[in-house]
């Protein structure tokens, strides 16, 4: 009987730990997605200027 209770406690603790890990990974993935979106918004004007400059340079040649 005691062994059964120990196994139940071990399983519950394992599920709690796995749940905490999954919650942390999902949160990190959300933060990474937001950071990548912000970085893209920051870099987009620079990329457009570089493309415009390259197009002008190709047209002048």
ZAVONU-79085 format. One line per field, with one value per atom (N, C-alpha, C): x, y, z; residue in three letters. Coordinates in pm, 1 decimal, always signed. Example, Ala and Ser with C-alpha at 12.3 -4.5 7.8 and 13.67 -1.06 7.14 Angstrom:
2
c1 = c(+1319.0,+1230.0,+1320.0,+1285.0,+1367.0,+1290.0)
c2 = c(-569.0,-450.0,-330.0,-225.0,-106.0,+3.0)
c3 = c(+780.0,+780.0,+780.0,+708.0,+714.0,+787.0)
rest = c(ALA,ALA,ALA,SER,SER,SER)
! end
This chain:
61
c1 = c(+82.5,+0.0,+86.3,+192.1,+279.2,+351.3,+389.1,+458.0,+367.1,+239.3,+143.7,+134.0,+129.1,+121.0,+248.5,+363.2,+489.6,+489.3,+444.7,+439.5,+343.3,+231.5,+136.1,+198.9,+267.7,+333.9,+442.4,+518.6,+624.2,+564.0,+456.3,+391.6,+336.5,+272.6,+217.6,+329.4,+436.9,+549.2,+612.0,+623.5,+678.3,+588.2,+457.8,+364.9,+373.6,+389.8,+403.4,+530.9,+640.2,+766.9,+757.4,+701.1,+686.1,+593.9,+489.7,+400.3,+471.3,+553.6,+628.9,+728.1,+793.1,+887.1,+813.1,+699.4,+621.6,+572.9,+526.9,+480.0,+593.7,+711.5,+826.9,+867.7,+865.8,+903.2,+802.4,+674.5,+573.2,+585.3,+613.8,+633.6,+755.4,+863.5,+985.0,+960.7,+885.3,+855.6,+773.6,+679.4,+600.0,+685.0,+774.8,+863.5,+955.8,+1008.5,+1095.1,+1020.1,+895.4,+814.1,+793.4,+764.9,+746.3,+875.7,+987.1,+1116.0,+1152.5,+1127.4,+1157.3,+1070.5,+944.9,+857.3,+906.2,+948.6,+1000.0,+1129.5,+1216.4,+1341.6,+1313.0,+1215.4,+1180.9,+1126.7,+1044.1,+991.9,+1104.4,+1205.6,+1318.4,+1405.5,+1423.5,+1515.4,+1448.6,+1316.8,+1245.0,+1278.6,+1278.4,+1312.7,+1455.0,+1549.1,+1687.0,+1695.8,+1628.4,+1628.7,+1568.3,+1461.1,+1399.0,+1492.4,+1565.3,+1661.5,+1774.6,+1823.3,+1931.5,+1883.5,+1761.9,+1708.2,+1690.2,+1643.0,+1626.2,+1761.6,+1860.0,+1993.3,+2051.3,+2032.0,+2081.4,+2010.8,+1881.6,+1807.6,+1857.5,+1883.4,+1935.6,+2073.7,+2157.2,+2291.2,+2286.6,+2195.9,+2182.9,+2130.2,+2042.8,+1986.2,+2092.5,+2180.9,+2284.4,+2390.8,+2410.2,+2516.1,+2476.4)
c2 = c(-120.8,+0.0,+126.3,+124.5,+241.1,+264.2,+156.1,+168.0,+233.4,+200.1,+260.3,+411.2,+453.2,+595.3,+666.5,+603.7,+663.0,+681.0,+580.4,+590.6,+699.4,+711.3,+817.3,+954.5,+971.0,+1098.6,+1127.1,+1026.0,+1043.5,+1085.5,+1022.2,+1056.4,+1198.4,+1236.1,+1371.3,+1475.3,+1450.0,+1543.7,+1553.7,+1441.3,+1443.3,+1524.6,+1509.0,+1585.9,+1734.8,+1770.5,+1911.6,+1969.9,+1896.7,+1944.5,+1957.3,+1857.6,+1865.0,+1980.5,+2003.4,+2115.9,+2249.3,+2262.5,+2387.2,+2408.9,+2302.7,+2314.6,+2355.5,+2292.0,+2325.2,+2469.8,+2514.2,+2652.2,+2750.5,+2720.1,+2806.7,+2810.0,+2695.0,+2690.7,+2765.1,+2751.1,+2823.0,+2973.3,+3014.6,+3156.8,+3211.1,+3133.2,+3176.0,+3184.6,+3090.2,+3093.0,+3216.5,+3253.1,+3374.0,+3499.9,+3506.5,+3623.0,+3630.8,+3516.5,+3514.2,+3560.0,+3516.3,+3557.2,+3708.4,+3765.8,+3911.3,+3985.5,+3935.7,+4000.4,+3995.8,+3883.9,+3873.9,+3969.5,+3983.1,+4078.4,+4221.3,+4255.1,+4390.1,+4414.6,+4314.9,+4329.9,+4348.0,+4274.6,+4289.9,+4429.9,+4481.3,+4618.0,+4720.5,+4697.0,+4789.7,+4786.0,+4668.3,+4651.4,+4679.4,+4670.4,+4685.5,+4816.2,+4933.4,+5057.1,+5055.1,+5001.3,+4992.8,+4902.1,+4789.9,+4697.6,+4763.1,+4839.6,+4906.8,+5012.6,+5083.3,+5182.5,+5116.4,+5004.0,+4932.3,+4882.0,+4829.7,+4781.6,+4896.4,+5010.6,+5125.8,+5174.8,+5178.4,+5221.0,+5122.9,+4993.7,+4894.3,+4907.1,+4936.1,+4953.2,+5076.0,+5186.5,+5307.3,+5281.8,+5209.0,+5178.7,+5090.5,+4996.9,+4908.6,+4985.7,+5083.6,+5163.8,+5257.1,+5309.2,+5401.9,+5331.0,+5202.5,+5129.8,+5098.8)
c3 = c(+0.0,+0.0,+0.0,+81.4,+91.1,-41.7,-107.7,-235.6,-339.3,-337.7,-430.4,-406.9,-282.8,-250.3,-295.9,-275.7,-319.0,-470.8,-544.0,-689.6,-736.2,-669.6,-704.7,-682.1,-571.3,-542.2,-646.1,-684.4,-784.2,-917.7,-958.6,-1085.3,-1080.9,-972.5,-960.6,-965.3,-894.2,-896.0,-1035.0,-1102.6,-1238.8,-1331.4,-1318.5,-1401.3,-1370.9,-1245.6,-1208.1,-1267.7,-1259.8,-1314.2,-1466.1,-1533.1,-1678.4,-1719.1,-1642.7,-1671.1,-1656.8,-1554.6,-1534.4,-1648.6,-1692.9,-1804.9,-1931.9,-1958.0,-2078.0,-2072.8,-1957.1,-1941.5,-1968.9,-1917.2,-1940.0,-2086.6,-2153.1,-2294.3,-2381.1,-2351.2,-2429.1,-2408.6,-2287.0,-2260.2,-2333.2,-2332.4,-2402.5,-2552.9,-2606.9,-2750.5,-2786.1,-2701.4,-2725.1,-2720.3,-2623.1,-2614.2,-2735.1,-2778.7,-2895.7,-3019.8,-3034.8,-3149.6,-3149.8,-3032.6,-3024.0,-3053.7,-3002.8,-3027.7,-3175.0,-3241.7,-3384.0,-3465.3,-3426.5,-3494.7,-3477.7,-3357.0,-3331.9,-3408.9,-3414.6,-3488.6,-3637.5,-3688.4,-3830.3,-3858.1,-3768.3,-3785.9,-3780.2,-3697.4,-3687.9,-3812.6,-3870.8,-3982.7,-4117.2,-4124.2,-4251.3,-4324.3,-4258.6,-4331.6,-4386.8,-4311.2,-4358.7,-4481.1,-4477.6,-4591.2,-4715.5,-4697.5,-4810.9,-4869.7,-4782.4,-4833.1,-4909.5,-4858.4,-4926.3,-5061.7,-5067.8,-5194.7,-5293.5,-5244.9,-5333.4,-5385.1,-5299.4,-5340.9,-5442.8,-5420.7,-5515.0,-5649.3,-5645.9,-5771.1,-5847.3,-5773.8,-5839.1,-5896.9,-5823.5,-5871.5,-5995.3,-5999.0,-6116.1,-6235.7,-6210.7,-6318.7,-6377.8,-6294.0,-6341.1,-6423.8,-6403.2,-6478.0,-6617.4)
rest = c(UNK,UNK,UNK,UNK,UNK,UNK,UNK,UNK,UNK,UNK,UNK,UNK,UNK,UNK,UNK,UNK,UNK,UNK,UNK,UNK,UNK,UNK,UNK,UNK,UNK,UNK,UNK,UNK,UNK,UNK,UNK,UNK,UNK,UNK,UNK,UNK,UNK,UNK,UNK,UNK,UNK,UNK,UNK,UNK,UNK,UNK,UNK,UNK,UNK,UNK,UNK,UNK,UNK,UNK,UNK,UNK,UNK,UNK,UNK,UNK,UNK,UNK,UNK,UNK,UNK,UNK,UNK,UNK,UNK,UNK,UNK,UNK,UNK,UNK,UNK,UNK,UNK,UNK,UNK,UNK,UNK,UNK,UNK,UNK,UNK,UNK,UNK,UNK,UNK,UNK,UNK,UNK,UNK,UNK,UNK,UNK,UNK,UNK,UNK,UNK,UNK,UNK,UNK,UNK,UNK,UNK,UNK,UNK,UNK,UNK,UNK,UNK,UNK,UNK,UNK,UNK,UNK,UNK,UNK,UNK,UNK,UNK,UNK,UNK,UNK,UNK,UNK,UNK,UNK,UNK,UNK,UNK,UNK,UNK,UNK,UNK,UNK,UNK,UNK,UNK,UNK,UNK,UNK,UNK,UNK,UNK,UNK,UNK,UNK,UNK,UNK,UNK,UNK,UNK,UNK,UNK,UNK,UNK,UNK,UNK,UNK,UNK,UNK,UNK,UNK,UNK,UNK,UNK,UNK,UNK,UNK,UNK,UNK,UNK,UNK,UNK,UNK,UNK,UNK,UNK,UNK,UNK,UNK)
! end
